[in-house]
Amino acid sequence: MIDLELLNTLTQTFGPSGHEEAIRAALRQAVEPYADEVRVDALGNLIVHRRGTGGGKRLLLTAHMDEIGLVIAHIEANGFARFAQIGGLRPLNCVGARVRFANGAEGVIDVEYREQGANEIPMLRQLYIDFGAPHAEAVPVKVGDPGVFVGALRAQNGRLISKTMDDRISCYVLVEVLRQLKSTPHDLYIVFTVQEEYTLGGARTAAYALEPDMAIAVDVTATGDTPKALPMAVELGKGPAVKVQDSGMIAHPLVRDWLIEAARAAQVPYQLEILVGGTTDAAAMQLTRAGVPAGCLSIPCRHVHSPGEIVDAQDVENAIRLLLVALTQG
């Protein structure tokens, strides 16, 4: 059963890349009862250590706690604001969307009138935020302020709809793994990383410092089950996806096979993922120091980087079961 109260906290807490303070605090409160040590590193990663019983590996599991967003770049005299992107902000997902800022202010994104190319996809520089302000002095934000999409959590038809499923649903998975894990032979580090949507910097620095024997990113992936979708052998409700490769990395076969064996042992369905666009923390972790065997367990997600991302509740629960079995194996 999904803990909707916890998931609501995680999805609705403000935390665009580079501004993860609030979501880090929420995650820290959730994990501290189940950890042997919790600390924050210089870049802002939340590092959770769970000591093993011995005989296992030094394992690193990550889920990024940042979300895509925008940053105010210019405020016009008439009270409208222009913005730049934080992470993979797509113009089509922005038009008509509401955005919220750290101070609670909200605005609506719209597109300027275009006589030429009116039927073409707009560029970000053609979008603006309307705060309902009559002039610049009444705008409730300033240049440099970050904002995020508004999108409430809803459970419906066995599916979960919200902004920021990328990647708060994976943060939820790892919190539940910590809650439910009774013991493990592995020296386990779970890291909620910063700035994945921008530089992968949090995972890179964490992996460098922790020197794991093996690393797994838990993240979302796209699906091929919507009308005229790009063909992809991943669907909602068919189980978590074990990554084979994406545009930034090829999963290490040791990690890939370990996750597949865990899925079979847990008797949960799984899918194999090949993602043609996008990557995860695993791409950064595998290239630290002399190299780290790295892979990714992905939660299938529709409408990634939009105000309404959709995952299947059973996929989420099966991802937790898979990881629990993997972590109890030597």
N, C-alpha and C positions, 0 to 999 in steps of 0.2 A: 504494500500500500504506500503510495506516494505521500510524503509529509508535505501537504500543500502550504502549511504555515511557514515552514522553513524555505520551501521553494519560492514562495511569494517574497519573503525577505530578500533572498538572493537575487531574484530577477528584478526587483523594483529598487534596490539600493543603487545609488549613483556611483559610477565608477568608470568613466572613459579612460583610455590609455593615458598614463602619466598622472592620473588623478584618482588613484585607487584607495585613498585613505578610508572612506566610509565602508566600502565593501570588504576591505581587509579587516576592519574592526568587527564586522558582522561575522565573517568567517572565523576569526580568532575566537569569538565567543562560542561558536558552534563546535569547534574542535578541541578546545582546551581540556574538557573532561576526559578525552580519550587519547591524550598524547603524553609521552614521557617528557617531551621538551617542545616548546613553541618559541620561535624567535623571528625577527624581521631583519633581513639583510640590508646592505647599503642601498640597493636599488629599489627596495620596497617589497620584495617577495616575502610571502608568509611561509616559513619553513616549519613543518611539523615532523617530529622524529618519533618513531615507534620502535623500540628495541625488540629484536628478535630473540628467539630461544637458542639460536646458534646453529651453525651448519649450513646456513643459506647464503644468499648473495647480498650485496649492498645495492638496494633497489631504489630507484627514483621514479615516482609517479607525479605527473604535473597536470593541472588544469588551469587555464589562464582566467584570472578574475577580472580583467579589463574588458570593456565593451567598445564598439565603434562609437564615434560621436562626431562632433563638429566644434569649431572654435570661432568666436566672433573675430572677424578680421577688419571690419569697417562699419561705422554707423553713419548713415546718411542724414542730412539735415532734416529730411521729412520724417524721420523716425523709423525707417526700415534699416535692417542690418544685413550685411553681407558676411559670408562665413567661408572658412576653409575646412577641409575634412580631417578627421582623426581616424585613420584606418580606412577600410574599404567602403566608403560611403557612395552609394549608387544614386544618381539623380532621379531615376524613375521611382525609387523607393522613398524619396524625400518629398516630392510634390504632394501637398495636402497633409503631410504628417505634422503632428504636434511635437514640439521639443521642449525639454525641461532643463533648467540650469541649477547649479548647486544651491543658489539662494531661493529656489522654489519658483522663480519666474518661468512663465511658459509663453511660447509663441507658435505661430503656424508658418510652415514653409510654403511658398508659392513661387511661380515662375513668371518672369517679366513678359510682357507682350512682345511677340516676335512676328513681324510681318513676313520676313524671309525665314524659311525653314521651320514654319510653325508646326509641321507634322513630324519633325525630327526629334530625337531624344535631346533634351536640353543639356547644356553643360552646367557644372556647378556654379560657374561665375554668373550664370543667368538666373540663379535662384536667390531668394531673399527671405528673411524672417520678418513676419508682421507681429509685433507685440501689441498692436492696437494703440500705439503711442502717437500723439499728434506731432511731435517734434523730437529731435535728438536728445534733449535734456530729460525727456520723460521715459526714455528707454531704460528698462530695469537691469540691464547688463552693460558691461564695458568690453572694450577690445581685450582679447586674451582669455575671456571667460569660456569654458567648455560647456557643451550641452549634449544631451542624449535624447533618443526617441522616447516618447510616451507610449506605453502599451501594456495594459493590465494583464495579469495572469488569469486564464480561464481553463477549467477542466471540462472537456466535452467529448462525448463519443469515444472515450478511452484515450483521447489525445490531450495534449497540454499546449496551450497557445499563449505566447507572451513575447515581449521584447526580450532581447538579451539571453535567449536560450544558448546562444553562442557567447560565452561558454559557461554560463552559470548552471546549466543543466549538468555539465561535467563536474563543476565544483560540488553540486549536490551529490553526485555519484560518489565522489571521494569522501565527502563528509559521512555518507552512509556506510561506506567501506570501513572507515575508522570506527564508527559506532558499533558495527556488527562484527568486526574482526576480533575473535577471541584470542588468538595467538598466531604467530608466524615465525618460521625459522629465519626469515630474512631481516636484515637491518634496514628498516623501511623509512624512507623519506618521502613525504607527500608535500609538494610545493605548489602553492597557489601563486601563479606567476603574474608579473606585471608586463605591460606593453607588448603582448603578443600581437595585437592587431596593428602595431606600428613597426616594431623592429625585431621581434623575437628576443629582445635583450634580456628579459627576466630569466627565461629558460637557459640562455647561453651562460649567463653569469652563475646561476645556481648549479648547473651541471659542472662547470669549471671548478667551483668551490667544493662540491660534495664528492666528486670523483666516483660516480656509481659504476658498478659492474654492468648494469643494464638500465635502460630508461624507457618509460612508456608515457606518451602524452595521451590524455583523454580529452577528446574534442568532439565537435559536431562535424558532419559531412553532408554534402548535398544528396539529393535523391533523383531517381529517374522515373518517378511514378506520377508526375503531374502532366497535364495536357501538353503535348508536343515538347516534352522535356528533352534535353540533351541525353541521348542514350547512356544509361548508367545502371549497373546491376545492383542498386541499393534501393530499397523501398521501406517506407514506414511499416512497422509491425512485423518485419521479417527477422528482427534480432539486431543486436549491435554489430557493427562492421569492423572487421580486422583489416587494417590498411595493408595493401600490397605496395602501392606507390601513389604519390601525388606530384604536383609540379615542382616541389622543392626537395623531395627525398624519395629513396627506395627503402622500404622497411627492411631491417636486418632479418634474415630468415630465422635466426634463433628466436627472436622476439615474436615474429609472426607465428611460427609453429607453436610456441609456448602458449600463446593466446588461443589458438585453434584447439590445442589439446585441452586447455582449461574449459573451453566452451563445451566440448564433447563430454568431459568429465562432469560438468555441471548440468548436462542434459538441457542446454539452452540453445535455441537457434542462433546462427550467426551468418553473416554475409562477408564476402570479400570485396574490398573497396579499392577502386582505381579512380582517383580524382584528377581530372585534367587541368583544373585551375584552382590554385590555393595550396596552402601548406599549414603546418602546425609547429608547435614547440619542438617536436621530434627532430625537425630539420636542423635546428640549432644545436640540440643536445648531442646529436651524433657526431658533430664536428668539433667538439671541445677536446682540449688536450690531445692525446694520441688517438682519439676516436672512442665512441661509446656505442655498443649495440643498442639501437633504438627502434621503436615502432610506435603504433598508435591504435588505440581502441576508439572507434567513432560512434557517436549517437546519430542515426539518420535524422535529418532536420530539413523541413521544407522552408522556403522563403528566407534563406540565410541572409543576414544583414538588412533586415526589414523590421518595421515595428511589430510584425506579427509572425514570429517564427513558430513552427509547429513540430512537436516530437510526439512519439507514441509512448505512453506510460509503461507498457510492457517491455519495450526496448530498454527503457531506463532501468527497470527492475532487473532485467536479464543481464545488463552490463554490470550491475552490482554483484549479482550471483557469480558471473564469470570471474570477476576480479577477486572475489573472496576465495574461490577455489584455487585460482592461480597463486594467491599469496599464502595458501596453506601447503602448497607443494614445495618440496626442496629444490 
